[in-house]
Amino acid sequence: MAAASDLAFDPWDPAFLADPYPAYAELRARGRVHYYEPTNQWLVPHHADVSALLRDRRLGRTYQHRFTHEEFGRTAPPPEQEPFHTLNDHGMLDLEPPDHTRIRRLVSKAFTPRTVERLKPYVRGLADELASALVAEGGGDLLKDVAEPLPVAVIAEMLGIPESDRAPLRPWSADICGMYELNPSEETAAKAVRASVEFSDYLRELIAARRKEPGEDLVSGLIAAHDEGDRLTEQEMISTCVLLLNAGHEATVNSTVNGWYALFRNPAQLEVLRADHTLIPSAVEELMRYDTPLQLFERWVLDEIEIAGTTIPRGAEIAMLFGSANHDPTVFENPSALDLARQDNPHISFSAGIHYCIGAPLARIELAASMGALLERASTLRLAAEPVRKPNFVIRGLEGLAVEVG
């Protein structure tokens, strides 16, 4: 085992953020687990280990269902961050059974294959509308003009958030998600707290309105389930809605812009796709693998485990490197190459185990719809300027993607 600090892994280095994949190759070559002192985490870079650990019940997204902070050897979050942690800790992504099971069962009713299939015409219509508007303008910012509006509108529609109320959703989400980066600053925490308070207050009002006048939306459905005996607190409803908005569009937005940037840098593959739109489903999977939108996912060690002869004690934190796992040559042939026709593609961009992304089928529909609309309506789409990468590691994306239609 090599200390990760001796390697090229540096999540705050702009050169690493521009292209972390060579550093991942070094991590994989040097061992299966590495202690990284700057974040006090154990990094796991191999696909087989990441895949197994995502399903290992000795690990958890939280430890508070079994231990106090003191018992687990951890320090409680600062009191001033309480609004963020209250919001975050009651969402199913950061819960373990039985609470996770109960909430996921309720939410999964909104993501049945039949429900998602019914959304297809709405998603495709909106994707066509956004692509047509981009073409009419001769280009624009693919992030702001297509990638963001589509998934935000879809999840807001599912939640029953009126169009007039949707403007703050993306900024709230961005500020909250800043806390998922490694060692977030006090300024990042303050933004997340403010967004948590504002978003929670808004949803509290929305829930109250839906209690008086139910609709066909997910919020009304959660209220009805609660009234019928499925126990769901108001805080759990609020946290669930925020999680669905954040998770329901962050990965899709970043997959869209990361994907198109990858296509522009691989023009031969882009031409293959332009010539054969039946490749869109496999292209969506390959682009999510090639430049993974969520690079790292964390788990707490609830019971001591061993990886390749290294004992990792209870109380430690494991960082599973999704981006590295998706480039593991023992699983993916020639992983550094973009191959839109790749068939054997068991990427883990949607996670695995009980926390597998509940919205994965919807995300795939959104990504395919926007890609199809752009290929059909903006067949000459090209990069207008080199993009600036966001200074984030965990959630990988771009500040924008300037494009033009010739």
C-alpha positions in Angstrom: 0.0 0.0 0.0 1.3 3.4 -1.0 0.2 6.6 0.7 -1.9 8.5 -1.8 0.0 11.7 -0.9 3.1 10.2 -2.5 1.2 9.7 -5.8 -0.3 12.1 -8.4 -3.7 12.2 -6.8 -4.4 15.8 -5.8 -8.1 16.9 -6.0 -7.2 20.6 -5.6 -4.6 20.7 -8.5 -6.1 22.3 -11.7 -4.0 19.9 -13.8 -5.4 16.9 -12.0 -9.0 18.3 -12.3 -8.4 18.8 -16.0 -7.6 15.1 -16.5 -7.6 12.9 -13.3 -7.4 9.6 -15.3 -3.6 9.2 -15.5 -3.4 9.7 -11.7 -6.1 7.0 -11.3 -4.0 4.6 -13.4 -1.1 5.2 -11.1 -3.3 4.5 -8.0 -4.5 1.3 -9.5 -1.0 0.2 -10.4 0.3 0.9 -6.9 -2.3 -1.0 -5.0 -6.0 -1.7 -4.1 -6.3 0.8 -1.2 -4.4 4.0 -0.3 -4.7 6.2 2.8 -5.0 9.9 1.8 -4.1 12.1 4.8 -5.5 15.5 3.5 -9.0 14.1 3.7 -8.5 11.3 6.2 -9.9 8.8 3.8 -9.0 5.4 2.3 -9.1 5.6 -1.5 -10.3 2.6 -3.5 -9.5 2.8 -7.2 -10.3 -0.7 -8.7 -13.7 -1.6 -10.3 -14.0 -5.0 -8.6 -13.4 -3.5 -5.1 -15.7 -0.5 -5.7 -18.4 -2.7 -7.0 -18.2 -5.1 -4.0 -17.9 -2.3 -1.4 -21.0 -0.6 -2.7 -22.9 -3.7 -1.8 -21.1 -4.4 1.5 -23.4 -3.9 4.5 -20.4 -3.4 6.8 -20.2 0.1 5.2 -22.9 2.8 5.5 -23.7 6.2 4.2 -24.4 7.1 7.8 -23.3 5.7 11.2 -25.9 7.5 13.3 -28.4 4.7 13.2 -25.8 2.7 15.2 -23.4 5.1 16.9 -23.2 8.5 18.4 -20.5 10.8 17.0 -18.4 10.2 20.1 -18.8 6.4 19.9 -17.7 6.5 16.3 -14.7 8.7 17.0 -16.0 11.6 15.0 -16.8 15.2 15.8 -20.3 16.5 15.4 -20.8 19.2 12.7 -20.6 22.8 13.9 -24.0 24.1 15.2 -24.1 26.8 12.5 -24.3 24.1 9.8 -27.3 22.4 11.4 -29.8 23.4 8.7 -27.7 21.7 6.0 -27.2 18.6 8.0 -30.8 18.3 9.0 -31.8 18.6 5.3 -29.1 16.2 4.1 -29.4 13.6 6.9 -33.1 12.9 6.3 -32.8 12.1 2.6 -32.7 8.5 1.6 -29.2 8.8 0.1 -27.8 9.4 3.5 -30.0 6.9 5.4 -29.6 3.2 6.1 -32.3 0.6 6.6 -34.9 0.5 7.9 -35.5 4.3 7.2 -33.9 4.1 3.8 -36.0 1.1 2.8 -39.2 2.8 3.9 -38.6 6.1 2.1 -37.2 4.4 -1.1 -40.3 2.2 -1.3 -42.5 5.3 -1.3 -40.4 7.3 -3.8 -39.9 4.3 -6.1 -43.6 4.5 -7.0 -42.8 7.6 -8.9 -40.1 5.9 -10.9 -41.8 2.7 -12.0 -41.0 1.8 -15.7 -44.6 2.7 -16.6 -44.3 6.1 -15.0 -41.0 6.9 -16.6 -42.2 5.7 -19.9 -45.2 8.1 -19.7 -42.7 11.0 -19.3 -41.0 10.2 -22.6 -43.2 12.4 -24.8 -42.8 15.4 -22.4 -39.0 14.9 -22.3 -38.6 14.5 -26.0 -40.8 17.5 -26.7 -38.9 19.7 -24.4 -35.5 18.5 -25.7 -36.7 19.3 -29.3 -37.9 22.8 -28.2 -34.5 23.6 -26.5 -32.4 22.3 -29.4 -34.5 24.3 -31.9 -34.1 27.4 -29.9 -30.3 26.9 -29.8 -30.3 26.5 -33.6 -32.4 29.6 -34.1 -29.8 31.6 -32.2 -26.9 30.1 -34.2 -25.5 28.6 -31.0 -25.1 29.5 -27.4 -24.1 27.9 -24.1 -25.0 24.3 -24.2 -25.0 24.2 -20.4 -27.5 27.0 -19.8 -29.5 26.6 -23.0 -30.1 22.8 -23.1 -28.3 20.8 -20.4 -29.7 22.6 -17.4 -33.3 23.5 -18.4 -34.3 19.9 -19.5 -33.7 17.9 -16.3 -34.6 20.7 -14.0 -38.0 21.1 -15.8 -38.6 17.4 -15.7 -38.0 16.9 -12.0 -39.8 20.1 -11.1 -42.8 18.8 -13.2 -42.7 15.6 -11.2 -42.6 17.4 -7.9 -45.4 19.8 -8.9 -43.2 22.9 -8.7 -44.9 25.7 -10.8 -42.9 27.2 -13.7 -42.9 30.6 -12.0 -41.1 29.1 -9.0 -38.3 27.3 -10.7 -35.6 29.9 -11.2 -34.0 29.4 -7.7 -33.9 25.6 -8.0 -30.6 25.3 -9.8 -28.7 27.9 -7.7 -30.0 26.3 -4.5 -28.9 22.9 -5.7 -25.5 24.1 -6.7 -24.9 25.7 -3.3 -26.1 22.6 -1.4 -24.0 20.3 -3.6 -20.9 22.3 -2.8 -20.8 20.5 0.6 -20.2 17.2 -1.1 -16.7 18.3 -2.2 -13.7 17.3 -0.2 -12.9 19.6 2.8 -15.5 22.3 1.9 -14.6 25.8 3.0 -16.5 27.9 5.5 -17.8 30.1 2.7 -19.1 26.9 0.9 -20.8 25.8 4.1 -22.4 29.2 4.6 -23.9 29.1 1.1 -25.2 25.6 1.6 -26.8 26.5 4.9 -28.5 29.5 3.3 -29.8 27.5 0.4 -30.9 24.7 2.7 -33.0 27.1 4.7 -34.5 28.8 1.7 -35.3 25.6 -0.2 -36.8 24.0 2.9 -39.0 27.0 3.6 -40.2 26.9 0.0 -41.0 23.2 0.1 -42.8 23.6 3.5 -45.1 26.1 1.9 -45.6 23.8 -1.2 -46.4 20.8 1.0 -49.0 22.9 2.9 -50.6 24.0 -0.3 -50.7 20.4 -1.6 -52.4 19.3 1.6 -55.2 21.7 0.9 -55.3 21.1 -2.8 -53.7 17.8 -3.9 -52.5 17.3 -7.5 -51.1 14.5 -9.6 -47.5 15.3 -8.5 -45.0 13.4 -6.3 -45.4 15.8 -3.3 -49.2 15.1 -3.3 -48.4 11.4 -3.6 -46.1 11.4 -0.6 -48.7 13.3 1.5 -51.3 10.7 0.5 -49.0 7.9 1.4 -48.4 9.4 4.8 -52.1 9.9 5.3 -52.8 6.3 4.4 -50.4 5.1 7.1 -46.9 5.0 5.5 -44.9 6.9 8.1 -43.1 9.9 6.5 -42.3 13.0 8.5 -42.5 16.5 7.0 -38.7 16.8 7.2 -38.3 13.5 5.3 -40.7 14.8 2.6 -38.6 18.0 2.3 -35.3 16.2 2.3 -36.6 13.7 -0.3 -37.8 16.5 -2.6 -34.4 18.3 -2.4 -32.5 15.0 -3.0 -34.6 14.3 -6.0 -34.1 17.7 -7.4 -30.3 17.7 -6.7 -29.6 14.1 -7.8 -32.3 14.3 -10.5 -30.4 16.9 -12.5 -26.8 17.4 -11.3 -25.6 14.2 -12.9 -27.7 14.7 -16.0 -26.5 18.3 -16.5 -22.8 17.3 -16.1 -23.1 14.2 -18.2 -24.5 16.3 -21.0 -21.8 18.9 -21.1 -18.9 16.4 -20.3 -20.3 14.2 -23.0 -20.5 16.8 -25.7 -17.1 18.1 -24.8 -15.7 14.6 -25.1 -17.4 14.2 -28.5 -15.9 17.5 -29.8 -12.5 16.2 -28.7 -13.1 12.9 -30.5 -14.4 14.1 -33.9 -14.2 10.7 -35.6 -16.5 9.2 -32.9 -18.8 12.2 -33.3 -19.1 11.6 -37.1 -19.9 8.0 -36.4 -22.7 9.0 -34.1 -24.0 11.6 -36.6 -24.1 8.9 -39.3 -25.9 6.4 -37.1 -28.3 7.6 -34.5 -29.1 4.1 -33.4 -25.8 4.3 -31.4 -27.4 6.9 -29.0 -28.2 4.4 -26.2 -24.7 2.9 -26.1 -23.2 6.4 -26.6 -25.0 7.6 -23.5 -23.5 4.8 -21.4 -20.0 5.2 -22.9 -19.9 9.0 -22.3 -21.0 8.5 -18.7 -18.1 6.0 -18.3 -15.6 8.0 -20.2 -15.9 11.1 -18.2 -17.7 10.2 -15.0 -20.0 12.9 -13.6 -19.6 11.7 -10.0 -16.0 10.9 -9.4 -16.1 9.8 -5.8 -18.7 8.3 -3.4 -18.1 7.9 0.3 -19.0 5.2 2.9 -18.4 4.9 6.6 -16.8 1.7 8.0 -19.4 0.4 10.5 -17.5 -2.8 11.1 -13.8 -3.4 10.5 -13.0 -4.6 7.0 -9.9 -5.8 5.1 -8.8 -4.9 1.6 -5.8 -6.7 0.1 -4.3 -7.4 3.5 -4.9 -3.8 4.8 -7.2 -3.6 7.8 -9.5 -0.6 7.8 -11.0 0.1 11.2 -14.5 1.0 12.3 -14.9 4.8 12.2 -12.8 5.2 9.0 -14.1 6.7 5.8 -13.7 5.0 2.4 -13.7 7.0 -0.8 -14.7 4.9 -3.8 -13.3 6.4 -6.9 -16.0 5.9 -9.6 -13.9 7.7 -12.2 -11.0 5.3 -11.7 -13.2 2.2 -11.6 -14.8 3.3 -14.9 -11.3 3.3 -16.5 -10.1 0.0 -15.0 -8.4 -2.0 -17.9 -9.3 -5.3 -16.2 -12.9 -4.5 -16.9 -12.9 -2.2 -19.9 -10.8 -2.9 -23.0 -8.7 0.2 -23.9 -10.5 2.3 -21.3 -8.9 5.6 -22.3 -10.5 5.4 -25.8 -14.0 6.7 -26.4 -15.9 3.9 -28.1 -19.6 4.8 -28.6 -20.4 1.3 -29.8 -18.9 -0.3 -26.7 -21.2 -3.2 -25.7 -19.6 -4.6 -22.6 -19.9 -1.5 -20.4 -20.6 -2.3 -16.7 -19.8 1.3 -15.6 -20.8 2.3 -12.1 -21.8 5.9 -12.7 -25.2 5.2 -11.2 -23.6 3.5 -8.1 -24.8 0.0 -7.0 -26.4 -1.8 -4.1 -29.2 -0.3 -2.1 -28.2 3.2 -3.0 -28.3 2.6 -6.8 -29.7 5.7 -8.4 -33.5 5.4 -8.4 -33.7 7.9 -11.2 -31.3 6.1 -13.6 -34.0 5.1 -16.1 -35.2 8.7 -16.3 -31.7 10.1 -16.6 -31.1 7.8 -19.5 -34.2 9.0 -21.2 -33.2 12.7 -20.7 -29.7 12.1 -22.0 -30.8 10.2 -25.0 -33.5 12.8 -25.8 -31.2 15.8 -25.6 -28.5 14.0 -27.6 -31.0 12.9 -30.3 -32.6 16.4 -30.6 -29.2 18.0 -31.0 -28.0 15.5 -33.5 -31.2 16.0 -35.6 -31.7 19.7 -35.3 -28.1 20.9 -34.9 -26.2 18.5 -37.1 -23.3 21.0 -37.6 -22.9 21.7 -33.9 -19.3 22.5 -33.0 -17.3 23.9 -30.2 -17.0 27.7 -30.2 -14.5 28.1 -27.4 -12.5 26.0 -25.0 -14.6 25.6 -21.8 -13.5 26.3 -18.3 -13.7 23.3 -15.9 -15.4 23.8 -12.6 -12.9 23.8 -9.7 -14.7 20.7 -8.3 -13.5 17.2 -8.0 -16.4 15.1 -6.7 -19.0 16.5 -9.0 -17.2 16.9 -12.3 -18.5 19.5 -14.7 -17.9 22.6 -16.8 -18.7 26.3 -16.1 -20.2 26.4 -19.6 -19.9 24.9 -23.1 -20.0 27.5 -25.9 -21.2 26.0 -29.2 -22.1 27.3 -32.6 -24.2 26.0 -35.4 -22.6 26.6 -38.8 
